[in-house]
Amino acid sequence: MHERPEDLTALQHLIDDAYANASAHLLSIHEPERRLNAAAVASTLTGMRLLVLATTTRDGRPITGAVDGVFYRGRFHFGSSPDSVRFRHIRERPEVSATHLPGEHLAITVHGTAEMIDVGAPEHAEFRQTLLDIYLPRYGDAWLPILEGGTFARIHPRRMFTFAMSEAA
């Protein structure tokens, strides 16, 4: 968990505001006892978590694809090839949605704006180290060219919805 107290405070405000403006239908499913608070979100989203990322095409059609998600400092981050379709979409239309959905027991969805980040820049050194800590043990040095040649983005969230319940036996 990489979140600082101020990150958790901002994340909790984000979650609270999202539910304060949610539809009656969503609220009937995401009852208060089924929601994660900011600390629970941060402790759940450690390491790499698979996300389904939604972008839009030039003609407004939604398109989804799986990405490696890293939750860092209260925001989802993800990477891909700089010439990928998803990053072409993001450069033109940065509004995205992403969901971590490992099963029917847990769903964390964020809606926001994706911003490209340079993981080689000094201000992203801690995030870069987080990526190294996650991927080097799994893939070894073979992963380094991906880090050096890939493009990374973080999602500035406008809304976050969380849903959690016990896994079925």
VENQUI-V622746 format. One record per helix or strand of 3 or more residues. SS is the DSSP state (A for helix, B for strand). FROM is the first residue (numbers start at 0). TO is the last residue. If there is no record, write none. Layout:
SS | FROM | TO
SS | FROM | TO
This chain:
A | 4 | 19
A | 23 | 28
A | 31 | 33
A | 37 | 43
B | 47 | 55
B | 61 | 71
B | 74 | 80
A | 84 | 91
B | 94 | 102
B | 105 | 116
A | 121 | 148
B | 149 | 163
